[in-house]
Amino acid sequence: MERADAISARALDDAPFLDRFDPAVEADPEPVYADLRRRTAVARTPIGVAVIRRQEVHQLLGDPRLISSLPHLVRAQGVTEGNLHDMLASSVIAIDGPEHTRVRRLVSRSFTPRAADRHRPAMRALVDELVDGFAERGRCEFVADFADHYPVQVICEVLGVPREDHDDFARWGDALTYALSLELGAHRAEVEAASEALGAYVDHLVADRRANPRDDLVTSLVQAAEDGDRLSNLELFSMIGGLLFAGYDTTRNQLGQALVAFCRHPDQWARLAAEPASVPRAVDEVMRLVGAVRAVPRVALEDLEVGGWLIPSGTLVMLSLASSNRDEAVFDDPLDFDITAEREAHLTFGGGPHYCLGASLARAEMEEALTTLPRRLPDLRLDGEPTWRLNTGISGPTTLPLAFDVA
Ligand code: HEM
C-alpha cells in the first residue's frame, strides 16, 4: 500500500460492484463476498468502497491515512451542534492522531484484562440471575430475557452505577444504538433526549466520584492522569457515553449470534458444556464466523492505492471485518464452525489505534456467559425462526426463541 502517486493503480470505476444495500445480498451475503474476494481486494459500493480481504483490511486498520468517519456521518445526518453532537464528536471512536493517542493513554490502564477479570464474579451472578428467570419454563426469548439485560448491567456494574439506575441506562443505551448508524437522522429526537439525560446523570456521577472516590471505573477515569494531564468533563461524558454505545449493542448482538450458531451446531454446544476449558477459543470462533460488528467505516485523507486500485481522497472506505474473517486465503474451511480449531486472529474487535477498548471486558463477559449457559440450558435448540436486524454495521437477532431441556 504505497502512495498513490508512486505507482499506477487502476481507476475505481473498473472495480467490481457490491450492492451492499440490496436485500438479497443482506439476506445471504456470503456467496457474494466469496465470489468478490476471489476477484478483488476492493469493491465499489453505493456509498464508497468496501475492502474485503483480510490482509488489506488488517493493514488499513493501522493506516493513519484513514480516519474515523463518525464526525462526518453525524453531521451529514443533521446533528451539527448540541450535547449529542459534542459527545459523539469528541468520543474516542471519532477522534484520530495525537488527540486520540492522548485519550487512549489516559484510560488504557482501566481496560486491562486484569481490570476486566475483577468483574467475573459479578458477571457470573448476573448470568445465573437472568437464567433463573426463565430456566423452569424450558424456553425463552433470548434477546428480551437475556441479551437485552446482561451487557448493559455489566457496563453499569463496571462503571459503578447503582442497581436502581440500570433500567435508565438500558433505555439510554437503546436510543444511543442509533448514534453509530445511518438511522441517526430518523431517530434524532429520541437519541438527543437520551444523550441529554445521560449527560445530566454522568455530570452528577462524576461530581460524586470526585468528592467520594470509590473502587469503580468512573473513579479511575476521573483520577486518570499522566504528566499533569487529565480528561476534561466533556471527555469524561464522551468516554462514559461511548462505553455505553460501543459496549452494549455490540455485546448483546454478539451473544445472540453465538446462540444461533450453537443451535445450528448442537455438537459444539454439548462440547462446550463438557469442556469448559474450550470456552475462550469458542468465543473467538463465534466472533470470527458470526461477528456482530461487520464493518468499520473510515474516510481516506489522501489518495491511496489498495490491492491495485486507486481510492481517491475523501472516499468512504468500509473495512469489512466479516469478509476478512472468512477469507479463504487465511482460514482453512472458513465456513466451518469448530470451537477447537486453531485459527489466525479474527478482526471482529478491529485493529490498529482504534482496537476495541473494551475487548478484555467483552471477552470476559462472553466467556462467563458461555460457561454457564451450556450447563444450564442443555440440548439447546431453536423454538421458531429468529428475526434479524439488517442493514446496519452491527448485526444480530432481534428476537431469538429458544427451547432447552429443564435441568
Ligand atoms: C463482542 C462485543 C464487542 C465487539 C464485537 C466490539 C467491536 C469493536 C470494534 C470493531 C471497534 C473498532 C471500531 C473502529 O475501528 O472504528 C471497537 C471499538 C471500541 N469498543 Fe468495542 N466491541 C465490543 C464490546 C465492547 C465493550 C464491552 C466495550 C466497553 C464497555 C467496548 C468499547 C469500545 C470503545 C470505547 C471503542 C473505541 C476505541 C477507540 O476508538 O479507540 N466495546 N469495538
Residues whose N, C-alpha, C, O or C-beta is under 5 A from the ligand:
A	BS01	HEM	V92 I93 G242 L243 A246 G247 T250 T251 Q254 A292 V293 V296 L347 T348 F349 G350 P353 H354 Y355 C356 L357 G358 L361 A362
